[in-house]
Amino acid sequence: MKLRSGILGLTLSSVVAIAAANAADFYNGGYKDGPAYAVVNWSGFYAGVNVGYGWNGAANTDLDPSGVIGGGQFGYNFQSGHFVFGVETDFEGAGISDSSAFLGEKSAMDFFGTVRGRAGYAFDRALLYATAGYAYGEVRNHFSGFGACSETQSGWVAGGGVEYKLAPNWSGKIEYQYLDLDASDPNGPGPLGISWGNDTQVHTIRVGVNYFFNSAYAPLK
């Protein structure tokens, strides 16, 4: 728990520091080497990469898997005034795992991905947003004397985050997601962490960067 709290604190501190370091450009009338500042443009296609941490969210499990995650995302935004709507998909490699020699068990999530809608409000260079949609992930459990069993489970995801324009076509973000996947197949491996429930539940926190393929600002008229 201390490690998880430390990671969250570090990422939040990083975002605050980046925002403070870039605030001067905004108040001086716009981005450096750009036209006179009017409105930051969040619309259009973007792509990026991320890295973070994930951990088991279910109670009463035999094991408590956790570990590093990392991957990429691709999306498109529509903007109307301060309101920003969009769609995004991501794919993450995952090292979320735990094992017990005493119980003879091991549980892991090797990858997961999402396809989500996003809706947010732009405060100039900062975008505060919520996100939700479809999720999937591979769960692999090993039972002593029975071998390993894996399954790609699917379900839903919800979360939110803050994204901040660092430069005309670049942004940085911090994002939280909660995944709930169906693990009810009697022939499957069961939930992550191994329990008597029917859901794989995972919390993730990540930081990332995006590159926008369009103009990052709307000039003064």
Backbone hydrogen bonds in HBPLUS format (Angstrom, degrees):
<---DONOR---> <-ACCEPTOR-->    atom                        ^
c    i                          cat <-CA-CA->   ^        H-A-AA   ^      H-
h    n   atom  resd res      DA  || num        DHA   H-A  angle D-A-AA Bond
n    s   type  num  typ     dist DA aas  dist angle  dist       angle   num
A0005-SER N   A0001-MET O   2.93 MM   4  6.15 163.2  1.95 152.1 156.5     1
A0006-GLY N   A0002-LYS O   2.87 MM   4  6.02 151.6  1.95 144.0 152.2     2
A0007-ILE N   A0003-LEU O   2.96 MM   4  6.20 155.9  2.02 150.4 156.0     3
A0008-LEU N   A0004-ARG O   3.06 MM   4  6.29 166.8  2.08 151.6 154.8     4
A0009-GLY N   A0005-SER O   2.93 MM   4  6.07 158.8  1.97 145.6 151.9     5
A0010-LEU N   A0006-GLY O   2.91 MM   4  6.05 155.4  1.97 145.4 152.0     6
A0011-THR N   A0007-ILE O   3.01 MM   4  6.24 163.1  2.04 153.9 157.5     7
A0012-LEU N   A0008-LEU O   3.04 MM   4  6.20 163.7  2.07 150.2 154.7     8
A0013-SER N   A0009-GLY O   2.97 MM   4  6.09 156.5  2.03 144.7 151.5     9
A0014-SER N   A0010-LEU O   2.99 MM   4  6.19 148.9  2.08 144.2 152.6    10
A0015-VAL N   A0011-THR O   3.10 MM   4  6.40 157.9  2.15 149.7 154.1    11
A0016-VAL N   A0012-LEU O   3.11 MM   4  6.37 163.5  2.14 150.5 154.6    12
A0017-ALA N   A0013-SER O   2.98 MM   4  6.18 158.5  2.03 147.4 153.3    13
A0018-ILE N   A0014-SER O   2.95 MM   4  6.19 158.0  2.00 150.5 156.1    14
A0019-ALA N   A0015-VAL O   2.97 MM   4  6.17 161.9  2.01 151.4 156.2    15
A0020-ALA N   A0016-VAL O   3.02 MM   4  6.25 159.1  2.06 149.5 154.6    16
A0021-ALA N   A0017-ALA O   3.00 MM   4  6.17 155.3  2.06 146.0 152.8    17
A0022-ASN N   A0018-ILE O   3.12 MM   4  6.31 137.7  2.31 144.8 154.8    18
A0023-ALA N   A0019-ALA O   3.10 MM   4  6.05 118.5  2.49 140.8 154.9    19
A0025-ASP N   A0022-ASN O   3.23 MM   3  5.79 133.9  2.46 111.9 121.5    20
A0027-TYR N   A0023-ALA O   3.22 MM   4  6.56 166.1  2.24 159.3 161.7    21
A0028-ASN N   A0024-ALA O   3.03 MM   4  6.09 129.8  2.29 142.9 155.1    22
A0030-GLY N   A0025-ASP O   3.22 MM   5  5.81 153.3  2.29 157.8 155.2    23
A0029-GLY N   A0026-PHE O   3.13 MM   3  5.67 160.4  2.17 116.1 118.7    24
A0037-TYR N   A0029-GLY O   2.79 MM   8  5.42 160.2  1.83 160.3 153.8    25
A0034-GLY N   A0031-TYR O   3.22 MM   3  5.29 145.4  2.35 131.1 124.6    26
A0218-ALA N   A0039-VAL O   2.91 MM 179  5.39 152.8  1.99 155.5 164.5    27
A0041-ASN N   A0216-ALA O   3.07 MM 175  4.98 165.0  2.09 110.3 113.9    28
A0044-GLY N   A0077-ASN O   2.99 MM  33  5.23 159.1  2.03 139.8 134.2    29
A0077-ASN N   A0044-GLY O   3.06 MM  33  5.23 156.0  2.12 129.3 134.9    30
A0213-PHE N   A0045-PHE O   3.07 MM 168  5.81 169.1  2.09 152.1 155.0    31
A0046-TYR N   A0075-GLY O   3.03 MM  29  5.53 149.4  2.12 149.4 148.3    32
A0075-GLY N   A0046-TYR O   3.02 MM  29  5.53 166.2  2.04 150.9 152.0    33
A0047-ALA N   A0211-TYR O   3.10 MM 164  5.51 148.7  2.20 141.1 149.4    34
A0211-TYR N   A0047-ALA O   2.75 MM 164  5.51 163.2  1.78 155.3 158.5    35
A0048-GLY N   A0073-GLN O   2.95 MM  25  5.38 156.0  2.01 150.7 150.4    36
A0073-GLN N   A0048-GLY O   3.00 MM  25  5.38 157.2  2.05 132.4 136.5    37
A0049-VAL N   A0209-VAL O   3.12 MM 160  5.81 134.2  2.34 150.9 163.6    38
A0209-VAL N   A0049-VAL O   3.04 MM 160  5.81 151.8  2.12 159.8 168.6    39
A0050-ASN N   A0071-GLY O   2.95 MM  21  5.54 154.6  2.02 144.7 143.5    40
A0071-GLY N   A0050-ASN O   3.11 MM  21  5.54 158.4  2.16 137.5 142.5    41
A0051-VAL N   A0207-VAL O   2.96 MM 156  5.75 156.9  2.02 165.1 171.9    42
A0207-VAL N   A0051-VAL O   2.97 MM 156  5.75 165.5  1.99 162.2 159.2    43
A0052-GLY N   A0069-ILE O   2.92 MM  17  5.18 162.4  1.95 144.0 141.3    44
A0069-ILE N   A0052-GLY O   3.05 MM  17  5.18 162.9  2.08 118.9 121.2    45
A0053-TYR N   A0205-ILE O   2.89 MM 152  5.58 158.6  1.94 160.7 167.0    46
A0205-ILE N   A0053-TYR O   2.99 MM 152  5.58 155.9  2.05 158.9 166.8    47
A0054-GLY N   A0067-GLY O   2.88 MM  13  5.59 166.5  1.89 166.5 170.9    48
A0067-GLY N   A0054-GLY O   2.92 MM  13  5.59 146.1  2.04 159.8 162.8    49
A0055-TRP N   A0203-HIS O   2.91 MM 148  5.43 153.2  1.98 150.4 158.2    50
A0203-HIS N   A0055-TRP O   2.94 MM 148  5.43 167.6  1.96 163.0 165.3    51
A0056-ASN N   A0065-PRO O   2.89 MM   9  5.44 151.6  1.97 172.6 164.5    52
A0057-GLY N   A0201-GLN O   2.69 MM 144  4.79 164.1  1.72 132.7 128.1    53
A0062-ASP N   A0194-ILE O   2.94 MM 132  5.68 172.0  1.95 161.4 162.1    54
A0063-LEU N   A0193-GLY O   3.00 MM 130  4.65 164.4  2.03 143.5 145.1    55
A0066-SER N   A0097-SER O   3.37 MM  31  5.42 155.7  2.43 120.2 116.1    56
A0097-SER N   A0066-SER O   3.25 MM  31  5.42 159.1  2.30 122.0 115.8    57
A0095-GLY N   A0068-VAL O   2.90 MM  27  5.38 150.4  1.99 160.9 170.4    58
A0070-GLY N   A0093-GLY O   3.06 MM  23  5.51 150.4  2.15 154.3 159.6    59
A0093-GLY N   A0070-GLY O   2.85 MM  23  5.51 157.0  1.91 162.7 156.7    60
A0072-GLY N   A0091-PHE O   3.23 MM  19  5.89 148.8  2.33 155.1 159.1    61
A0091-PHE N   A0072-GLY O   3.14 MM  19  5.89 154.3  2.21 160.5 167.7    62
A0074-PHE N   A0089-THR O   3.00 MM  15  5.64 153.1  2.07 160.2 168.7    63
A0089-THR N   A0074-PHE O   3.00 MM  15  5.64 163.5  2.03 161.2 165.2    64
A0076-TYR N   A0087-VAL O   3.01 MM  11  5.64 153.8  2.08 156.1 163.1    65
A0087-VAL N   A0076-TYR O   3.02 MM  11  5.64 149.0  2.12 153.9 163.1    66
A0078-PHE N   A0085-PHE O   2.55 MM   7  5.15 160.6  1.58 168.3 173.4    67
A0085-PHE N   A0078-PHE O   2.80 MM   7  5.15 164.3  1.82 156.7 161.7    68
A0080-SER N   A0083-PHE O   2.83 MM   3  5.27 167.3  1.84 160.0 164.4    69
A0083-PHE N   A0080-SER O   3.06 MM   3  5.27 148.3  2.17 134.2 128.7    70
A0122-ALA N   A0082-HIS O   2.70 MM  40  4.95 170.0  1.71 151.9 155.4    71
A0084-VAL N   A0120-GLY O   2.96 MM  36  5.13 170.2  1.97 136.5 138.5    72
A0120-GLY N   A0084-VAL O   2.76 MM  36  5.13 154.3  1.82 155.9 161.5    73
A0086-GLY N   A0118-ARG O   2.90 MM  32  4.97 150.1  1.99 142.9 141.1    74
A0118-ARG N   A0086-GLY O   2.75 MM  32  4.97 152.4  1.83 141.8 138.7    75
A0088-GLU N   A0116-ARG O   2.90 MM  28  5.35 157.5  1.95 151.9 155.9    76
A0116-ARG N   A0088-GLU O   2.80 MM  28  5.35 174.5  1.81 168.1 169.0    77
A0090-ASP N   A0114-THR O   3.08 MM  24  5.50 154.1  2.15 142.5 148.5    78
A0114-THR N   A0090-ASP O   3.09 MM  24  5.50 152.9  2.17 139.4 145.7    79
A0092-GLU N   A0112-PHE O   2.78 MM  20  5.39 168.9  1.79 178.5 177.5    80
A0112-PHE N   A0092-GLU O   3.04 MM  20  5.39 153.2  2.11 148.0 155.0    81
A0094-ALA N   A0110-ASP O   2.91 MM  16  4.86 163.1  1.94 131.5 125.8    82
A0109-MET N   A0096-ILE O   2.80 MM  13  5.28 153.7  1.87 154.9 163.2    83
A0098-ASP N   A0107-SER O   2.99 MM   9  5.62 142.8  2.14 155.9 165.6    84
A0107-SER N   A0098-ASP O   2.92 MM   9  5.62 166.5  1.94 169.6 173.0    85
A0100-SER N   A0105-GLU O   2.88 MM   5  5.45 157.2  1.93 160.1 161.3    86
A0104-GLY N   A0100-SER O   2.79 MM   4  5.73 127.9  2.06 136.7 152.2    87
A0105-GLU N   A0100-SER O   3.18 MM   5  5.45 145.4  2.30 144.6 150.3    88
A0144-SER N   A0104-GLY O   2.72 MM  40  4.65 119.6  2.08 141.6 156.7    89
A0106-LYS N   A0142-HIS O   3.04 MM  36  4.96 146.1  2.16 134.3 138.5    90
A0142-HIS N   A0106-LYS O   2.73 MM  36  4.96 158.7  1.77 152.8 155.6    91
A0108-ALA N   A0140-ARG O   2.85 MM  32  5.22 144.2  1.98 145.4 156.5    92
A0140-ARG N   A0108-ALA O   2.80 MM  32  5.22 167.3  1.81 160.3 162.5    93
A0110-ASP N   A0138-GLU O   3.18 MM  28  5.80 141.7  2.34 144.0 154.4    94
A0138-GLU N   A0111-PHE O   2.96 MM  27  5.66 151.6  2.04 146.7 154.8    95
A0113-GLY N   A0136-TYR O   2.93 MM  23  5.52 155.9  1.98 149.0 152.0    96
A0136-TYR N   A0113-GLY O   3.01 MM  23  5.52 153.5  2.08 157.1 158.2    97
A0115-VAL N   A0134-TYR O   2.93 MM  19  5.27 155.1  1.99 145.3 149.9    98
A0134-TYR N   A0115-VAL O   2.93 MM  19  5.27 143.8  2.06 164.0 155.1    99
A0117-GLY N   A0132-ALA O   2.92 MM  15  5.69 164.4  1.95 161.5 156.4   100
A0132-ALA N   A0117-GLY O   3.20 MM  15  5.69 151.0  2.29 146.5 154.9   101
A0119-ALA N   A0130-ALA O   3.03 MM  11  5.57 160.4  2.07 157.4 161.5   102
A0130-ALA N   A0119-ALA O   2.89 MM  11  5.57 163.0  1.92 156.3 157.0   103
A0121-TYR N   A0128-LEU O   2.88 MM   7  5.52 152.8  1.96 157.3 161.8   104
A0128-LEU N   A0121-TYR O   3.12 MM   7  5.52 168.7  2.13 150.5 147.2   105
A0123-PHE N   A0126-ALA O   2.62 MM   3  5.03 157.7  1.67 164.2 169.6   106
A0126-ALA N   A0123-PHE O   3.18 MM   3  5.03 173.9  2.18 114.9 116.0   107
A0165-LYS N   A0125-ARG O   2.84 MM  40  5.12 159.0  1.88 147.5 154.3   108
A0127-LEU N   A0163-GLU O   2.70 MM  36  5.03 161.5  1.74 159.1 162.6   109
A0163-GLU N   A0127-LEU O   2.86 MM  36  5.03 161.6  1.89 145.5 151.8   110
A0129-TYR N   A0161-GLY O   3.07 MM  32  5.58 172.4  2.07 156.4 158.2   111
A0161-GLY N   A0129-TYR O   2.98 MM  32  5.58 157.3  2.03 147.3 150.9   112
A0131-THR N   A0159-GLY O   3.00 MM  28  5.29 160.5  2.04 130.3 128.1   113
A0159-GLY N   A0131-THR O   2.84 MM  28  5.29 142.9  1.97 161.6 157.4   114
A0133-GLY N   A0157-VAL O   2.93 MM  24  5.40 150.1  2.02 149.8 151.0   115
A0157-VAL N   A0133-GLY O   2.97 MM  24  5.40 148.9  2.07 139.4 140.9   116
A0135-ALA N   A0155-GLY O   3.13 MM  20  5.23 160.9  2.17 117.6 117.0   117
A0155-GLY N   A0135-ALA O   2.81 MM  20  5.23 152.6  1.88 152.4 150.2   118
A0137-GLY N   A0153-GLN O   2.86 MM  16  5.45 148.6  1.96 153.5 159.7   119
A0153-GLN N   A0137-GLY O   2.79 MM  16  5.45 148.5  1.89 166.0 155.7   120
A0139-VAL N   A0151-GLU O   2.90 MM  12  5.54 162.1  1.93 161.5 159.5   121
A0151-GLU N   A0139-VAL O   2.97 MM  12  5.54 145.1  2.10 148.3 159.4   122
A0141-ASN N   A0149-CYS O   2.97 MM   8  5.58 159.5  2.01 167.9 164.1   123
A0149-CYS N   A0141-ASN O   2.89 MM   8  5.58 154.8  1.96 157.4 165.3   124
A0143-PHE N   A0147-GLY O   3.13 MM   4  5.61 168.6  2.14 143.8 141.5   125
A0146-PHE N   A0143-PHE O   2.93 MM   3  5.35 163.2  1.96 133.3 137.2   126
A0147-GLY N   A0143-PHE O   3.14 MM   4  5.61 128.7  2.41 171.9 162.0   127
A0182-ASP N   A0154-SER O   2.88 MM  28  5.80 175.1  1.89 143.6 141.9   128
A0156-TRP N   A0180-ASP O   3.02 MM  24  5.54 152.9  2.10 151.3 151.5   129
A0180-ASP N   A0156-TRP O   2.95 MM  24  5.54 166.6  1.97 165.7 166.9   130
A0158-ALA N   A0178-TYR O   3.08 MM  20  5.46 150.9  2.16 143.9 152.8   131
A0178-TYR N   A0158-ALA O   2.78 MM  20  5.46 152.8  1.86 156.5 165.4   132
A0160-GLY N   A0176-TYR O   3.05 MM  16  5.60 149.2  2.15 145.8 154.5   133
A0176-TYR N   A0160-GLY O   2.91 MM  16  5.60 171.0  1.92 173.5 172.7   134
A0162-VAL N   A0174-ILE O   3.04 MM  12  5.65 155.0  2.11 158.7 166.1   135
A0174-ILE N   A0162-VAL O   3.04 MM  12  5.65 152.2  2.12 154.2 162.8   136
A0164-TYR N   A0172-GLY O   2.80 MM   8  5.39 161.2  1.83 161.2 167.8   137
A0172-GLY N   A0164-TYR O   2.89 MM   8  5.39 155.3  1.95 150.7 154.8   138
A0166-LEU N   A0170-TRP O   2.86 MM   4  5.58 138.9  2.03 127.8 140.4   139
A0167-ALA N   A0170-TRP O   3.30 MM   3  5.02 160.4  2.34 137.0 133.5   140
A0170-TRP N   A0167-ALA O   3.20 MM   3  5.02 157.1  2.25 104.9 111.9   141
A0212-PHE N   A0169-ASN O   2.81 MM  43  4.93 164.4  1.83 141.3 146.7   142
A0171-SER N   A0210-ASN O   3.02 MM  39  5.23 152.4  2.10 146.1 150.2   143
A0210-ASN N   A0171-SER O   2.95 MM  39  5.23 155.6  2.01 139.3 144.9   144
A0173-LYS N   A0208-GLY O   2.91 MM  35  5.29 152.0  1.99 146.8 147.2   145
A0208-GLY N   A0173-LYS O   3.02 MM  35  5.29 151.9  2.10 140.1 143.4   146
A0175-GLU N   A0206-ARG O   2.92 MM  31  5.44 161.0  1.96 155.1 160.5   147
A0206-ARG N   A0175-GLU O   2.96 MM  31  5.44 155.8  2.02 153.2 160.9   148
A0177-GLN N   A0204-THR O   3.02 MM  27  5.22 159.5  2.06 139.7 143.8   149
A0204-THR N   A0177-GLN O   2.87 MM  27  5.22 148.9  1.97 160.5 161.9   150
A0179-LEU N   A0202-VAL O   2.86 MM  23  5.13 166.7  1.88 155.1 159.3   151
A0202-VAL N   A0179-LEU O   2.99 MM  23  5.13 159.2  2.04 143.6 148.9   152
A0181-LEU N   A0200-THR O   2.84 MM  19  4.94 165.9  1.86 147.5 151.6   153
A0200-THR N   A0181-LEU O   2.87 MM  19  4.94 162.9  1.90 142.8 148.5   154
A0183-ALA N   A0198-ASN O   2.78 MM  15  4.83 167.6  1.79 141.1 137.2   155
A0188-GLY N   A0185-ASP O   3.00 MM   3  5.13 162.6  2.03 110.2 115.4   156
A0194-ILE N   A0191-PRO O   3.01 MM   3  5.23 158.5  2.06 125.4 129.7   157
